[in-house]
Amino acid sequence: MQHLSLDALRAFVSVYELQSYTAAGRQLGRSQPAISLQVQRLEEQLGSTLMHRVSGRIQLTSAGAELLETARQLLSLNDQLIARFTEPRISGRIRLGIPSEFASKLLPQVVGQFAQSYPSITLAVTSALSKALLRSDTADYDLIIALTEPGQKASSKSPFQILKQEPLVWVGQQDQVFDYQPLKLVLAPEGCIYRRRALTRLREQQLEAQISYTNADFSGLTAAIESGLGYTVLAQSTVPLNLQKLTQPQLPALGEVNVVMQIVDPKNIAARQLAQFIRERI
């Protein structure tokens, strides 16, 4: 009887979720060629192509879509068993602060697995702009995930740990005819790092822009973009599948931001465990 490799399944899921073989390799501690080989062997074993590139994004084939959720379930069960038999029983409450666009990706994939692996830990999640999360008064949180400018220092006693550097990209509606005279923008309110970077780079290039819609809620922003109200800027890994990264030469490069983690309460053992769980998967 044949057996599917959990390592190969994890490589497949990570490549799709991170939209990069290289990023998946960094996450799993393997080289990019090793990740490619694992996915290739999985495809050979199943006799089906699982992924292909469309307009620069890694898309699932029908076979890949059929496999994805079951693969996630198998990996989650594996992680739960490992945690149950190798980790000490941990209980407690974690107040997690996280930007909404990362919550939409991180919560179902990473934090969901954590909750299943550590059922005695209660998670209270708050989504807000990074600026609000990282204000000097951080008593409302035990653990924070946020975006910072390169070189930005923590304003509180708790230091940052940089999880990764994330490229910023222009994002628009799928198959939308690009219109940039003026460039209509869908943005979060003042204080958003995406908003600041977009307006700064457009101003530097002397490109005319008009803010057509403002909303602090990520789902509200994506709905506005889907409706054709304009374009926005996001961290590359958070671009929803129903939107697309724009590559028009008229748009200025946006650079990178840091994705950081801040353990506000080092005495909270549950928060430290979640921090370790996130570090291993980002």
Number of C-alpha atoms within 10 A of each C-alpha: 2 5 6 11 13 13 15 21 21 20 25 27 21 22 22 21 17 18 18 16 22 18 20 26 19 16 18 17 12 14 16 15 12 16 26 19 14 18 24 17 14 21 18 12 13 12 10 14 16 23 20 13 11 9 10 12 15 18 17 18 15 12 15 20 13 12 16 16 12 12 19 18 12 14 18 19 15 14 15 19 13 12 16 14 9 9 11 8 12 12 13 14 15 21 19 21 27 25 21 21 21 19 21 16 17 19 16 11 15 18 17 12 20 22 16 15 20 20 15 14 19 14 18 12 15 16 20 19 22 21 16 16 23 22 12 13 11 20 10 12 22 22 25 26 26 24 27 21 13 13 8 11 10 15 13 14 9 15 14 22 15 17 17 14 17 17 15 22 26 22 23 27 23 15 8 14 9 13 10 17 10 11 18 19 23 26 28 22 16 13 12 17 19 23 19 15 19 23 17 13 16 17 13 9 12 9 16 13 16 14 17 14 18 15 14 15 17 19 13 15 21 25 14 22 24 17 10 16 19 25 26 25 24 22 21 17 17 19 21 15 11 12 17 19 22 20 14 10 7 9 17 17 16 18 13 17 21 20 21 18 23 23 21 23 17 13 10 15 15 22 25 18 14 22 17 11 15 17 15 14 15 17
